[in-house]
Amino acid sequence: MASAVKTDGDTDEVALYFAPPSPNRFLFIDAFDLKTGFLATTLNIHHQPALVDKLNDQSFFEPAFRIGYDAGLFTNAAVHWTRDTMDAMESAYHQEIADAEVYAAIAFRRGSALVNFIRPQWLMNPAVLSKPYAPQGFDVVAWAWAVGDGVPRIYYLNDGFPFFSASNRTVLPDDYLGNYRMVFSIQHPIMVFPSIYRKLNKDNMLPAEMAKPVCELYMTFRWMRMLYDVCDSSTSIKTPLVIAHDLIYDLLLLRPIVALICRELGLDESVVLFEELEDEIAAAQPADLRRRASVLRISYEQQLSADEAEVAACMPDWISELGEPAAYMLAALVRDAIPDYDYLRDKAVTA
């Protein structure tokens, strides 16, 4: 497939220049914040000399996801798959894979690595994201073969065919995913889910009849956990590096953890704005201490677990800002997400 990439001085002939596998490519994966989130800010990603970001504002694999999402296939049980929609999504996936090869080659030619910021949903098999069970012809296997067919044959290490391990519920074969080092940034659902809700609401993505399924699609750590398990169980994919917000945003842990991350990913620690980050953490400490005191009091008075006390402490503000139905839905989504979050946090980088 011809590349649609427009580059800053590099010509299309770079598409013919093969870029070697990992660590030449990174996927920075976050449930919400992407290019301006805590991970990008903490590592000062956009000023890292060893990294080349995709050269426009759209992320890899987002266009195909948007086609399915806009058609209601991931949120509306009454919507059915059509061949036209599948063909459009398949074409978008193939184009993104072709463009990824070009950007990786550009990065390699510059002596750098390619980094792209994505949400975990964008990598998942559309039949897994779909609200109704996808019928034959649109199921997990059909999608795997359709999208896998767009992966350059150089990545087919399994007798010339795309290989999907039993746990792989993405649209990309194991051997191709193995060319990317995945970096997960996670934040406790009670902190990040309200921000996701506000963003979805601001973007007019929460019509009353679709609010719950839309929130269920975005306010979860199950997709990220599924991705982690794919990598962890595969012999050809490196285990993701997990970075937890609460561990980094600690005055004692910030510098040693960031230094460790930079060494692991080959980043330049000298461009990290440690002083600004430390000022930000220090400024947030009084409010954080008040919140923790409130949670401890509620936990003691109401005999609640720490997680339930956290939810109870937030409920009055959520109800005041969002209304009761949204607040109670948010509380339920937070509770449902905590086991997957805790699973990932146990894997996080520590000093």
C-alpha positions in Angstrom: 0.0 0.0 0.0 1.3 3.5 -0.9 2.0 5.6 2.2 -0.1 8.7 2.9 2.7 10.2 5.0 3.8 13.7 4.4 7.1 14.3 6.0 9.3 17.3 6.8 12.0 16.9 4.1 12.1 13.1 4.0 10.9 11.7 0.7 8.6 8.7 0.2 11.6 6.6 -0.8 12.3 6.3 2.9 9.4 3.9 3.0 11.7 1.4 1.2 14.3 1.7 3.9 13.8 -1.1 6.4 13.9 -0.1 10.0 15.0 -2.8 12.4 12.7 -4.0 15.3 12.5 -2.9 18.9 13.9 -0.8 20.6 13.3 1.4 17.5 9.6 1.8 18.3 7.6 2.7 21.3 3.9 2.7 22.1 3.1 5.0 25.0 -0.3 3.7 26.2 -2.7 5.6 28.5 -6.4 5.3 29.3 -6.8 9.1 29.0 -3.9 11.5 28.8 -1.8 11.1 25.7 0.6 13.7 24.4 0.0 16.1 27.3 -0.4 13.6 30.1 1.6 13.0 33.2 4.0 10.5 31.4 4.7 12.9 28.5 5.2 15.8 31.0 7.3 13.9 33.4 9.8 12.6 30.8 9.6 15.8 28.8 8.9 13.5 25.8 8.6 16.2 23.2 12.1 17.4 23.9 13.8 14.0 24.0 16.4 14.0 21.3 16.2 10.2 20.9 12.6 10.1 19.9 10.6 11.0 16.8 6.8 11.5 17.3 4.4 10.9 14.5 4.5 14.1 12.5 0.9 15.1 12.8 -1.7 15.3 15.5 -3.4 12.0 14.9 -2.2 8.8 16.5 -1.6 5.4 14.9 -4.6 3.1 14.8 -7.0 5.8 16.0 -8.7 6.4 12.5 -9.9 2.8 12.2 -11.2 2.8 15.8 -13.0 6.1 15.1 -14.8 4.6 12.0 -16.2 1.8 14.2 -17.0 4.1 17.1 -18.8 6.7 15.0 -20.9 3.9 13.5 -22.0 2.9 17.0 -20.5 -0.5 16.7 -18.8 -0.4 20.1 -21.6 1.2 22.1 -25.0 0.5 20.5 -26.3 -3.0 20.7 -28.9 -2.2 18.0 -26.2 -1.4 15.4 -25.0 -4.3 13.2 -21.7 -4.8 11.3 -21.8 -4.2 7.6 -19.3 -5.1 5.0 -18.7 -1.5 4.0 -17.8 -0.5 7.5 -15.5 -3.5 7.9 -13.8 -2.6 4.6 -13.3 1.0 5.6 -11.8 0.0 8.9 -9.6 -2.7 7.3 -8.3 -0.1 4.8 -7.6 2.3 7.7 -5.6 -0.3 9.6 -3.6 -1.2 6.6 -2.8 2.5 5.9 -1.7 3.0 9.5 0.6 0.0 9.4 2.1 1.3 6.2 2.6 4.7 7.7 4.2 3.2 10.8 6.8 1.6 8.6 7.6 5.0 7.1 7.9 6.8 10.4 10.0 4.0 11.9 12.4 4.2 8.9 12.6 8.0 9.3 13.4 7.6 13.0 16.0 5.0 12.3 17.6 7.1 9.6 17.9 9.9 12.1 19.4 7.6 14.7 16.3 8.0 16.8 13.3 5.8 17.9 9.6 6.2 16.9 7.2 7.0 19.7 3.4 7.1 19.4 0.8 7.9 22.0 -2.3 5.7 21.9 -5.3 4.5 23.9 -5.5 0.7 24.5 -8.9 0.5 22.8 -7.3 1.4 19.4 -5.2 -1.8 19.4 -8.0 -4.1 20.4 -9.8 -6.4 17.9 -13.1 -4.7 17.0 -15.0 -7.8 17.6 -13.8 -7.7 21.2 -14.8 -4.1 21.6 -18.2 -4.7 20.0 -21.2 -4.5 22.3 -23.1 -7.3 20.6 -21.3 -10.5 19.8 -19.9 -10.0 16.3 -21.4 -12.5 13.8 -19.4 -14.9 11.6 -17.5 -12.9 9.1 -17.0 -10.0 11.6 -15.7 -12.1 14.5 -12.3 -12.1 16.2 -10.7 -14.5 13.7 -12.0 -12.6 10.7 -10.6 -9.4 11.9 -7.2 -10.9 12.8 -6.8 -12.2 9.3 -8.1 -9.1 7.6 -5.8 -6.7 9.5 -2.9 -9.2 9.7 -2.9 -9.3 5.9 -1.7 -5.7 5.9 1.4 -6.4 8.0 4.6 -6.6 5.8 5.6 -10.2 5.3 9.0 -9.5 6.8 7.3 -9.8 10.2 5.7 -13.2 9.5 7.9 -15.6 11.4 5.3 -18.4 11.5 5.7 -20.1 8.1 4.8 -16.9 6.3 1.5 -16.4 8.2 0.4 -13.9 10.8 0.6 -15.6 14.3 -1.9 -14.7 17.0 -1.3 -16.3 20.4 -4.3 -17.6 22.4 -4.4 -14.5 24.6 -3.9 -12.0 21.7 -7.2 -10.1 21.3 -5.6 -7.2 19.4 -5.7 -6.7 15.6 -2.0 -7.1 15.3 0.0 -10.4 15.2 2.4 -11.3 18.0 5.5 -11.0 15.7 4.5 -7.5 14.6 3.7 -6.3 18.1 7.1 -7.6 19.2 8.6 -4.7 17.2 7.2 -2.2 19.7 8.2 -1.6 23.3 5.0 -0.8 25.1 5.0 1.7 28.0 1.8 2.0 30.1 1.0 5.0 32.3 -1.7 4.4 34.9 -3.5 6.5 37.4 -6.0 5.3 40.0 -9.5 5.2 38.5 -10.9 7.5 41.2 -8.5 10.2 39.9 -8.6 9.7 36.2 -12.2 8.6 35.5 -13.8 11.9 36.4 -11.4 13.6 34.0 -12.4 11.2 31.2 -16.1 11.9 31.9 -15.6 15.6 31.7 -13.7 15.3 28.4 -16.3 13.0 26.9 -19.1 15.4 28.0 -17.2 18.4 26.6 -16.8 16.6 23.3 -20.6 15.9 23.2 -19.9 12.1 23.3 -22.4 11.4 26.1 -26.0 11.5 24.7 -28.3 10.3 27.5 -29.1 7.0 25.8 -25.5 6.1 25.1 -23.8 7.5 28.2 -23.3 4.2 30.1 -21.9 2.1 27.2 -19.6 5.0 26.1 -18.3 5.3 29.6 -17.9 1.6 29.9 -15.7 1.6 26.7 -13.4 4.4 28.0 -13.5 4.1 31.8 -11.8 0.8 32.3 -8.4 -0.8 32.7 -9.5 -4.1 31.2 -8.1 -3.3 27.7 -4.7 -2.3 29.2 -4.7 -5.4 31.3 -5.5 -7.5 28.3 -2.6 -5.9 26.4 -0.2 -6.5 29.3 -1.2 -10.2 29.4 -0.7 -10.6 25.7 2.8 -9.3 26.0 3.6 -11.1 29.2 2.6 -14.5 27.8 4.2 -14.1 24.4 7.7 -15.2 23.6 8.0 -12.6 20.9 6.8 -9.5 22.7 8.7 -7.7 25.5 6.8 -7.2 28.7 5.5 -3.6 29.0 7.0 -1.0 31.3 4.3 0.1 33.7 4.6 3.6 35.2 2.2 4.5 38.1 1.3 8.1 38.7 1.3 7.8 42.5 4.8 6.3 42.6 6.3 9.0 40.4 4.5 11.9 42.0 6.4 11.5 45.3 9.2 13.8 46.2 11.4 11.0 47.4 10.7 8.6 44.4 10.5 11.0 41.5 14.2 11.3 40.6 15.2 7.6 41.1 12.2 6.2 39.2 12.6 8.7 36.3 16.3 7.9 36.1 15.5 4.2 36.0 12.8 4.7 33.2 15.3 6.8 31.2 17.9 4.1 31.4 15.4 1.4 30.4 14.1 3.3 27.4 17.3 5.0 26.3 16.0 8.5 27.1 18.0 11.6 28.1 17.5 12.3 31.8 19.1 15.8 31.5 16.1 17.2 29.7 13.7 16.1 32.4 12.4 19.2 34.2 12.8 17.9 37.7 12.6 21.3 39.5 9.2 22.1 37.9 7.9 18.7 38.7 9.0 18.9 42.3 7.4 22.3 42.7 4.2 20.8 41.3 4.2 17.9 43.6 5.0 20.1 46.7 2.1 22.4 45.8 -0.3 19.5 45.6 0.7 18.0 48.9 -1.6 20.0 51.3 -4.7 19.1 49.3 -3.6 15.5 49.0 -3.0 15.3 52.8 -6.5 16.7 53.4 -8.0 14.1 51.1 -6.2 11.3 52.8 -7.4 12.5 56.2 -10.9 12.6 54.9 -10.7 9.1 53.5 -9.3 7.7 56.8 -12.1 9.4 58.8 -14.8 8.0 56.5 -13.2 4.5 56.5 -13.2 4.5 60.3 -16.7 6.0 60.9 -18.5 4.0 58.2 -16.4 0.8 58.5 -15.5 0.9 54.8 -12.5 -0.5 53.0 -9.9 2.0 51.7 -11.3 1.8 48.1 -14.9 2.3 49.3 -13.9 5.2 51.5 -12.2 6.9 48.6 -15.4 6.6 46.6 -17.5 7.8 49.5 -15.2 10.8 50.0 -15.7 11.8 46.3 -19.4 11.3 46.0 -20.6 14.7 47.3 -18.4 16.6 44.8 -19.4 14.3 42.0 -23.1 14.7 42.7 -22.8 18.5 43.0 -20.8 18.7 39.7 -22.3 15.9 37.5 -25.7 15.1 39.1 -26.7 11.9 40.9 -27.1 9.5 37.9 -23.6 10.3 36.6 -22.0 10.2 40.0 -23.4 6.8 40.8 -22.4 5.5 37.4 -18.9 6.8 37.9 -18.7 5.2 41.4 -19.7 1.8 39.9 -17.1 2.1 37.1 -14.4 3.0 39.5 -15.2 0.0 41.7 -15.2 -2.3 38.6 -11.9 -1.0 37.4 -9.9 -1.2 40.7 -9.0 -4.9 40.4 -7.5 -4.4 36.9 -5.7 -1.2 38.1 -4.3 -3.0 41.1 -3.1 -5.8 38.9 -1.2 -3.4 36.7 0.1 -1.3 39.6 1.7 -4.4 41.1 3.8 -4.5 37.9 4.8 -0.8 38.1 8.4 0.4 38.1 9.7 1.2 41.6 12.9 2.8 42.8 
